[in-house]
Amino acid sequence: MSAVQRHAVVAGAGIGGLTAALALHRKGWRVTVCERAPGPAAAGAGIVLAPNALRAFDAIGFDIGGSAGRAVPAAMGLRRPDGRWLSRADTAALAARYGGPPLALHRSALADALTTALPDGTVRYGVEVTAVDDADGFPVVRTPAGDLDGCADLVVAADGIHSPLRRRYFPDHPGLRHSGETAWRTVLPAAASPAGAVTAETWGRGERFGVVPLADGRTYVYATAVAPEGHRLADVRAELLRRFGTWHDPVPALLERIDPAAVLQHDLYDLAAPLPRFHHGRLAWLGDAAHAMTPNLGQGGCQAVEDAVVLAHLLDGAGTAGVPAALAAYSAARCARTDAIRVRARRAGRVAALTHPLAVALRDLAVRATPAAVAHRAMDGLFGGFTPPAGMEGAPTGVGTRW
């Protein structure tokens, strides 16, 4: 008689939740993904999948480049508002160092590709997980329409930065911390994208502007500014032009081409303190729900992908009775790495958001004076800090575990 198939419920159909669903599915789990939104998000922003995230995808046999495109810019770096480069790196050098270049794509394209790789009906839209009871036994998943049929062997809380499940199970945690910045994000169609663009972030005084060519020919643009929590002005284009309209090309032209209705604005937050663990009984947290971080290192989504792949690996072969122990191992594997990156992202944001002219001048001088080799080594802990465990699909034989 064959063993009963284990059932996992994933709360949230973001990048982390969908990756967890796919990784578990490919380990033989039956998976149900509950997403409170009524359907897939068409709007959104770009995401840069760094080499560490791409290695994690490779480990579960998921080739995002095959469906989203593989075009990458020739270079990436930091600039000043007058256009002068503070630092610049050839993409080929990054690929040689880390086994492949970063891949930038629209978040919706990545979500669509992950969903397509799952069995039909896996993702249930318009279903919000409001509570999980008896996580120490066999969890009961509550929704506004009633409990999900049957108990789950595992619940994955991928319910985002404002995670209700995190608040319920960690009531004494201080929660989120406002970074002091707000951010605008949008994606421009290929026809509005500048030719020959490179990936660049420009640092001013308390303001930043980023240009990221996507693999499908579109361009992801974003901006940040030091601003009070809740800062909003009705005319988005006018505000962005006021802040960035005199900056180097192609920034002004890009601002003229944006559709204000398609610009997302969010204040930037991270967790005020680390969670003590990423599990409780048969309930596991991942991504922003576990370790919300500011986007200054471009690692929020990448760490969610790492979480999902490690979680599925540690659950493989654990059996129903072994799920709690596997989740404890997951906490041990992921807490230190993700918190170190959360702290590093916070510090990077403070440097980038400096406003005093002297402090900005010293910052820019320090960046320009940093040798390329030193800058590359600084990225090693991010891009090279995750190696898929030996034995995972796509992992090289003999590779160690650095999570």
N, C-alpha and C positions, 0 to 999 in steps of 0.2 A: 504494500500500500504506500502511495506517495505521501510525503509530508504535506501538511496543510501550508498553503502559501502565506507567508507573513504579510501583514497589511500595515502600510505607513500612511499617515495623513500629514500633508504638508500645508501649513497655514501661510498662504502668500505665494503669488505667482510672479514674484520678481526674479531677477537673475539668479540669486542664491537658491530660492525655492525651486525654480525649474531645474537648475543644475542638480540639486539634491534628488529631485524626482527622477531625473534621467539616470543618475548614478545608481540609485536604489533599484530602479526598474531593470537595469542591466546586471544587477546582482540577484535578480529573481524575485524581487518584492512586487506585490501589488500596491500601487500608489494611487492615492486620491489627493489632488491639489485643490484647496479651497481658496478662492480669490474673491474679496469683497467687491471689487469693481465689476460693473455689468458686462464688460468685455475687454478684449485686448486693447492696450493703450496705443492709439495711432500717433498721438503727439509724444514728445519726449526730447531726449537729448542724445548726445553721443557718448560712447564709452570707449576707452582705450584699454584693450586687453594686453597687459604687459606679458613678457615671456613666461613669468611664473604661472599666470592664469592659463596661457596657451598650453603649457606642459601639463597642467591639471586636466584640461579638456582632452589632451592627447591620451592621458592615462585611462579615460573611460571610452576612448574610441570615438570621440565627437570632433568632427572637423568643421569648425565654423567657417573657415576660409572657403570651403567648397560651395557654400550657399550665399555668403555675404560679400565675396570678392577678396582679393589678396593684394590689391594695390597699396603700397606704402610710400610715404614721402621720402625724399632722399636725405633729409636732415631734420633735426629737431633741436630746439634750444631756447634760450632766454634773451630778450631784447629790452632796450630802453625805449621810452616813448618817441625819441627822435630816430629810431630805427637801428641804432648801433647794437651789435650783438654783445651780450655779456658772456654768453657761452654758446657753443654750437657743436653738435656731434653728428657725424654721419650715421645714418641708419645701418649701413653695412657693418660699421664697427660694433654697434650694439648686437647685431645679429651674430657676428663672429664670436662675441664674448659670451652671449647667453643662449646660443643655439637657434635663434630666430628673432626677427624684428617684432616690435609691438604691432598690433593690428587694431585700427580704429574703425568703428562701425556704429550705426544707429542702434540704440538700445532696443527698439521695437524689432529690428531685423534679427538681433540675437535672441530675443524672447520668442519670435516666430519660429526660428530654427530649432530651438530647444523644444517648443511645444510640438512641432511637426515630428520630432524624433520620438515622442511619447505615444502610447496607444491612444486611439480615439476615445474621447470621453474622460481622459485622466483629469483634465483641468475643468473645474466647475466654477463658472463665473457667477457673480451675484450671491455667493455663499460666504459669509463672514464667520470665522471662528471667534466666538465671543468668550469662550472659556474652555478649559480642559480640566476635568475633574478626575480624581483617583490616578494621578500620574505615577504614584508609587505602585499601583497594581496594574490594571489594564485600562488605559485612559479612555474616558468618555468625552467625545468632542461635541461641544454645544454650539449651535447656530441659532439665529433668530427663527428659522423655520423648524427647529426641533433638533434632536440629537442625530448625528450620523449613525447609520445602521451599524450595529455591532461595536465591539470595543476594538481599539487599535493596539497593535503591538508596539508602535512607535508613533510619536507626534513630533514633527519638526516645526519649530516656531521660526518662520522666515517672514514675520509680520511687520518688518520694517523698523525704522528709527523710533517710532512712537509705540512700539510693541506693547499691546495690552497684556500679552502673556508674560512679558518681562516684568511689567509693573505688578502683576498679580503675585508672581512667585518670588520677586525680590522687592517687597514693599518698603524696605528700609534703604534701598539704593537711592542716591541723590538724583538720578535721572540724567537729563540732558543739560549741557552747558552751551549757551550761545557764544559763538566765536567772536562776535563783534562785527561780522561782515554779512552782507547779503550778496546773492549771486543771480545773474541772468543767464539763460541758456536757450539756444535755438539751433536749428539745422536748416541750412540754406540749400535749395535745389542745385543740381549740377550746373544748370544754365546760369546761375548767379554766382558760381564759385570762381575764384581767380585762378588763372592758369599758372602752373608751376609753383603752387603754394607749398610751404613747408610747415611742419608743426612748430608753432612758436607760442610762447607766453611772454607778454610784455609787462614789465613791472614799472609802475609809477609811484606816486606818493599815496599810499593807502588805496590804490586802485590797480587792477590787473585786467588784461584782455588776452584771451586765448583763441588761436586759430588752429583747427585740427582737420586736415583733409581726411575724409572717410574713404573706406575701401571701395565704395560704390560710386565715387565721383562727387558726392555731396560734401558740404563743409559744415563742420560743427564749430560754432562760435560761442564763447562764454565770456562773462565779465564778472568781476567782483569789486566791491567797494566797502570800505569801513562805513558802517551805517547803523543806526539804532535798530533794535529788534522791532519788526513790524513796519519798517520804512517802505512806503509805497507811493509812487506818483502816477497819476492817470496817464500821462503821455510818456510811454516807455521809450520811444525813439528819441524824443526831445531830451530826455534825461541822459540816455547813452551818448547822444551827440554832444551834449554839454560836457560830459566827462571825458569822452574819448575822440571827439570829432577832429581834433588837431593832431592826433597821434600819427605815426608813420603809416604808409601804404602797406597792406590794403585795408586798414581798419576803417577809415571813413567810408570807403566804397561799400564795404560789407554792411555797415550800419544803415546805409541808404537802401539796401536791398532786403532788410529784414521785414518780416510780417509781424507787426506788434502783437497781433492776436495769437501768434505761435510762440511768443517768448514766455518761457517759464521763469518765475522769480521765486526764490526760496531763501530764507535766512539759513545760515550755515551753523550746524550744531555738531557736537560730538558727545560721547558719554563723559560725564563729569569725573567718573572713577571707573575702574574695571569691575566687571561682574566677578564674584568670587568663584564662579564655575559656569560652564555652558550647558549644564544638564540638571535635571531633577527627575529621578526615577526613570521613566520611559519618555521623557520630554527633553528635547535638545533645542538649543538656540543657535542660529547661525546668521552671518551677515550683519546688517545694521541692527538687528534685534539683539545681537550678542555683543557687538563691539563698534557701534557707530563712530565713524571718524570723519574729520573734515576731508575734502577732496584734494588737499594740497599735494599729495603724492600720487594721486590717481590710483589708489589701491583699495578703495572701498569695495567695489564690485569684484576686483581680483581676489581679495581675501574671502569674499563670500563663495567664490568658485572653489578656492582651496578648501574652505570649510566643508563644502558639500562632498568633495571627492574623498577627503580624509574620513568623513563620517561614514560614507558608504563602505569604504575599505575596512574600517574597524568593525562594522556590523556584519561583514561578510563571513559566514561560517559561525557566527556567534550563537545561532539558534534563538528561539523565542525566550528561553530562560536567561540567556546571556546578554540580552539587550541592555539592561542597566549597567553592567560591567563594561560593555563596549562604549557606552556613552560617557562613563567616567574616564575611560582611556581617551576618548575624543576631547574632553575638557583638558586633560593633561597635555595632549598633543598641541592644542590650539591656543590656549589662553595666553601664554607668554609671548608667542610670536605676534598675535594680533594686537595685544596691548602695547608692545614695543612700537609697532607701526602707528597705532593711534596716537601715542605720545609724540612720535617723530613728526607726524602730520601736523599736530598742533603747533609744535615748535617752528616748523617750516612756514606755517601760516602767519605766525607772529613776525617772522623776518620779512616775508613778502608784503605784509600790510603796514610796514613802517611808514610814518608820515612826516617825521621831522627831517628837514632838508639835509642836515649833517649826517643823521643816521642812514638816510637813503643813499647818500654819496659814499659813505663807508661800506655799506652793504654791496653796492654795485662794484666798487673797487675790489672788494674781497672775492666776489664771484668771478670777475675778469681775471684776477690773479691766480685763481685755482687751476693748476694743471689738469689737462683732460684726463690723465691717468688717475689722478686723485678723485676727480668727479665720477669716473666710472667705478672706482672701488666703493664709493659711497652708495652706489646703486646695487652692489653685489648682494647685500642683505635683503633687498626687495626682490629683484629679478632672479637672483640665484639662490634665494633662501628657501625655496620649495623644490624638493625632488620627489617625484612619485615613488611610493614604496615599491620595492622589487616584487614582481609577481602580478602587479596591476597591468591590465591591458594597455599596451603601448609603452610601458615603462621599460627602459633598458635593463638588461640582465645585470644583476649585481649592484644596482644603484642603492645607496643607503637611504635612510629616512631622515630628512631634515625638514621638520614641519614648523 
